């Protein structure tokens, strides 16, 4: 069975952020991830992990002003200094939390911008970040995201991300493969995961449509769980979905897989 981490930016929203570590551990999760820890001091977040015996699986590099709709700044030519300053901040947090990988959100392409210019900026930023993070023993990931949930997001397909990884040429740059996003954009999930197994450092899940729990939509998750086990995927699988009727009520899929009881219909 895959190792599942709870995405605390989407699960256990019934609790304040720092209380979600307790809730995730009570539910049986051994790992957690989230958008970012930056609203809290590193030692405070680390205490929540230690108290509950949780592994910090992943978080994002500083991604701009989330409240104003920014979803990353890595492609924006006028934000390069801010992006690079954010690497040092992410390293400080990752080291305090024992986190071995961080995700870089590309950002939304400005209307009318030259995509080649944006890609050049993105590649240069990734090369800089991959080197700095490698020196700290931390992997760098990039994630394609569907254009329905985030219109204008720069990185949308697995092939596009892999081509960018090839261009940068760093052994410390990997793909974060979100099953939900890629089901919307390209499908062919099982083959893509298997073909790029050595380049995928993290997988995330949600069902489609709705981005709810596994088992609520069209994706054959029982098949995919067996598939990624069979092909030897050894990383974590992040539960990054919107609970349909509350987090606890929707954890039947996880309880069944972890031997805690039968999944609810």
C-alpha positions as CSV (number, residue, x, y, z in Angstrom):
1,X,0.0,0.0,0.0
2,X,1.3,3.5,-0.7
3,X,2.3,5.8,2.1
4,X,-0.3,8.5,2.4
5,X,0.4,12.0,3.7
6,X,-2.4,14.4,4.7
7,X,-2.4,17.8,3.0
8,X,-3.2,20.1,5.9
9,X,-4.1,23.0,3.6
10,X,-7.1,21.0,2.4
11,X,-7.8,18.3,5.0
12,X,-8.8,18.9,8.6
13,X,-10.0,22.5,7.9
14,X,-12.4,22.1,10.8
15,X,-9.3,22.9,13.0
16,X,-6.9,25.7,13.2
17,X,-3.7,25.0,11.2
18,X,-1.5,24.0,14.2
19,X,-4.2,21.7,15.5
20,X,-4.4,19.8,12.2
21,X,-1.2,17.9,13.1
22,X,-2.9,16.3,16.0
23,X,-6.0,15.6,13.9
24,X,-4.0,14.0,11.1
25,X,-2.1,11.8,13.6
26,X,-5.4,10.7,15.3
27,X,-6.7,9.7,11.9
28,X,-3.7,7.5,11.3
29,X,-1.6,9.5,8.9
30,X,2.2,9.3,9.4
31,X,3.1,12.2,7.1
32,X,1.8,15.7,6.3
33,X,2.2,18.3,3.6
34,X,0.7,21.7,2.9
35,X,1.1,24.9,0.8
36,X,3.6,26.5,3.2
37,X,4.6,26.8,6.9
38,X,5.6,30.4,6.6
39,X,2.9,31.9,8.8
40,X,4.4,30.2,11.8
41,X,7.9,30.0,13.3
42,X,9.9,26.9,12.3
43,X,10.2,25.7,15.9
44,X,6.4,25.9,16.4
45,X,5.7,23.8,13.4
46,X,8.5,21.4,14.3
47,X,6.9,20.9,17.7
48,X,3.6,19.8,16.1
49,X,5.4,17.2,14.0
50,X,7.5,15.9,16.9
51,X,4.5,15.7,19.3
52,X,2.7,13.5,16.8
53,X,5.5,11.5,15.3
54,X,4.8,12.9,11.9
55,X,7.1,13.2,8.9
56,X,7.1,16.5,7.0
57,X,6.8,15.2,3.5
58,X,6.6,18.4,1.4
59,X,5.7,22.1,1.2
60,X,6.0,24.7,-1.4
61,X,8.6,27.4,-1.9
62,X,7.2,30.9,-1.1
63,X,4.7,31.5,-3.8
64,X,3.8,35.2,-3.7
65,X,0.7,36.7,-2.3
66,X,-1.7,33.7,-2.1
67,X,-4.6,35.9,-0.7
68,X,-4.4,38.1,-3.8
69,X,-4.5,35.1,-6.2
70,X,-0.8,34.5,-6.9
71,X,0.1,30.9,-7.4
72,X,3.9,31.1,-7.6
73,X,6.3,33.7,-8.9
74,X,9.0,31.5,-10.6
75,X,8.1,32.6,-14.2
76,X,7.7,36.3,-13.5
77,X,10.7,38.4,-14.7
78,X,10.1,41.2,-12.2
79,X,10.0,38.8,-9.2
80,X,13.4,37.1,-9.6
81,X,15.0,38.7,-6.6
82,X,12.0,37.7,-4.4
83,X,12.0,34.2,-5.7
84,X,15.7,33.7,-5.0
85,X,15.4,35.2,-1.5
86,X,12.6,32.7,-0.9
87,X,15.0,29.8,-1.5
88,X,16.9,30.6,1.7
89,X,13.7,30.9,3.7
90,X,12.5,27.5,2.4
91,X,15.8,25.9,3.3
92,X,15.6,27.3,6.9
93,X,12.1,25.8,7.3
94,X,13.0,22.5,5.6
95,X,16.0,21.9,7.8
96,X,14.0,22.8,10.9
97,X,11.2,20.4,9.9
98,X,13.3,17.6,8.5
99,X,11.7,18.0,5.1
100,X,13.6,16.5,2.2
101,X,11.7,18.0,-0.7
102,X,10.0,21.3,-1.7
103,X,7.7,22.1,-4.6
104,X,8.0,25.1,-6.8
105,X,4.8,26.5,-8.2
106,X,5.4,28.1,-11.6
107,X,2.9,30.9,-11.4
108,X,0.2,32.4,-13.6
109,X,1.5,33.8,-16.9
110,X,0.7,37.5,-17.3
111,X,-1.8,38.2,-20.1
112,X,0.1,38.9,-23.3
113,X,3.5,37.9,-22.0
114,X,6.0,36.2,-24.2
115,X,6.0,32.6,-23.1
116,X,9.5,32.1,-24.2
117,X,10.7,34.8,-21.9
118,X,8.7,33.3,-19.1
119,X,10.2,29.9,-19.7
120,X,13.7,31.3,-19.8
121,X,13.1,33.0,-16.4
122,X,11.6,29.8,-15.0
123,X,14.5,27.7,-16.2
124,X,17.1,30.1,-14.7
125,X,15.2,30.2,-11.4
126,X,14.9,26.5,-11.3
127,X,18.7,26.0,-12.0
128,X,19.5,28.5,-9.2
129,X,17.0,26.8,-6.7
130,X,18.0,23.3,-7.6
131,X,21.7,24.0,-6.9
132,X,21.1,25.8,-3.6
133,X,18.7,23.1,-2.4
134,X,21.0,20.3,-3.4
135,X,23.7,21.9,-1.3
136,X,21.2,21.6,1.6
137,X,20.2,18.0,0.8
138,X,16.7,19.0,-0.3
139,X,15.0,17.9,-3.6
140,X,13.3,20.4,-5.8
141,X,10.0,19.5,-7.5
142,X,7.8,21.2,-10.1
143,X,4.1,20.5,-10.6
144,X,1.9,20.8,-13.7
145,X,-1.6,22.1,-12.8
146,X,-4.8,22.1,-14.8
147,X,-6.0,25.2,-16.5
148,X,-9.6,24.8,-15.2
149,X,-8.7,25.3,-11.5
150,X,-6.0,27.9,-12.1
151,X,-6.6,29.6,-15.5
152,X,-3.4,30.9,-17.0
153,X,-1.1,28.7,-14.9
154,X,2.1,28.4,-16.8
155,X,2.9,24.6,-16.3
156,X,0.1,22.3,-17.4
157,X,1.3,19.0,-18.8
158,X,3.7,16.3,-17.6
159,X,5.7,16.4,-20.9
160,X,6.1,20.1,-20.6
161,X,7.4,19.7,-17.1
162,X,9.8,16.9,-18.1
163,X,11.1,19.0,-21.0
164,X,11.9,21.8,-18.6
165,X,13.6,19.4,-16.2
166,X,15.7,18.2,-19.2
167,X,16.5,21.8,-20.1
168,X,17.7,22.7,-16.6
169,X,19.8,19.6,-16.5
170,X,20.0,19.3,-12.7
171,X,20.0,15.9,-11.0
172,X,18.1,17.6,-8.2
173,X,15.0,18.6,-10.1
174,X,12.0,16.2,-10.2
175,X,8.4,16.0,-11.2
176,X,5.5,16.2,-8.7
177,X,2.7,14.2,-10.3
178,X,-0.8,15.2,-9.3
179,X,-3.2,12.6,-10.5
180,X,-6.2,14.9,-10.4
181,X,-4.6,17.7,-12.4
182,X,-3.2,15.2,-15.0
183,X,-6.5,13.4,-15.3
184,X,-8.1,16.6,-16.4
185,X,-5.2,17.7,-18.7
186,X,-4.0,14.5,-20.4
187,X,-5.2,11.2,-18.8
188,X,-3.0,8.1,-19.5
189,X,-2.2,8.1,-15.8
190,X,-0.8,4.6,-15.2
191,X,1.5,4.7,-18.3
192,X,2.8,8.2,-17.5
193,X,3.7,7.3,-13.9
194,X,5.4,4.1,-14.9
195,X,7.3,5.7,-17.8
196,X,8.7,8.4,-15.6
197,X,9.0,6.6,-12.3
198,X,12.6,7.6,-11.7
199,X,11.7,11.3,-12.3
200,X,8.6,11.4,-10.0
201,X,9.5,12.4,-6.4
202,X,6.0,12.9,-5.2
203,X,2.4,11.9,-6.2
204,X,-0.8,13.7,-5.1
205,X,-4.4,12.5,-5.4
206,X,-8.0,13.7,-5.6
207,X,-10.9,12.4,-7.7
208,X,-12.5,14.0,-10.7
209,X,-14.9,15.8,-11.1
210,X,-15.0,17.9,-7.9
211,X,-11.6,17.3,-6.5
212,X,-13.1,15.2,-3.7
213,X,-12.1,12.0,-2.0
214,X,-10.9,8.9,-4.0
215,X,-13.9,6.9,-4.9
216,X,-16.2,9.8,-5.5
217,X,-15.4,10.2,-9.2
218,X,-14.1,8.7,-12.4
219,X,-10.6,7.7,-11.5
220,X,-9.9,4.0,-10.8
221,X,-7.9,4.5,-7.6
222,X,-7.8,0.8,-6.5
223,X,-6.1,0.0,-9.8
224,X,-3.7,2.9,-9.4
225,X,-2.7,2.0,-5.8
226,X,-1.9,-1.5,-7.0
227,X,-0.1,-0.2,-10.1
228,X,2.2,2.1,-8.2
229,X,3.0,-0.6,-5.7
230,X,3.8,-3.1,-8.5
231,X,6.1,-0.7,-10.4
232,X,8.0,0.1,-7.2
233,X,7.1,3.7,-6.4
234,X,8.6,4.3,-3.0
235,X,7.6,7.9,-2.3
236,X,4.6,9.4,-0.5
237,X,1.1,10.0,-2.0
238,X,-0.4,13.2,-0.8
239,X,-4.1,13.3,-0.1
240,X,-4.8,16.8,-1.5
241,X,-8.5,16.9,-2.0
242,X,-11.6,18.9,-0.9
243,X,-13.6,16.8,1.6
244,X,-17.1,16.4,0.3
245,X,-18.8,16.3,3.7
246,X,-16.1,17.0,6.3
247,X,-12.6,15.4,6.6
248,X,-13.4,12.6,9.1
249,X,-16.6,11.6,7.3
250,X,-14.6,11.2,4.0
251,X,-11.7,9.1,5.3
252,X,-13.3,5.7,4.6
253,X,-11.0,5.1,1.7
254,X,-8.0,5.7,3.9
255,X,-9.3,3.6,6.8
256,X,-9.9,0.7,4.5
257,X,-6.5,0.8,3.0
258,X,-4.8,1.2,6.4
259,X,-6.7,-1.6,8.0
260,X,-8.8,0.7,10.3
261,X,-12.2,-0.5,9.0
262,X,-14.4,-0.7,6.0
263,X,-14.8,2.3,3.6
264,X,-18.2,4.0,3.6
265,X,-20.2,3.6,0.5
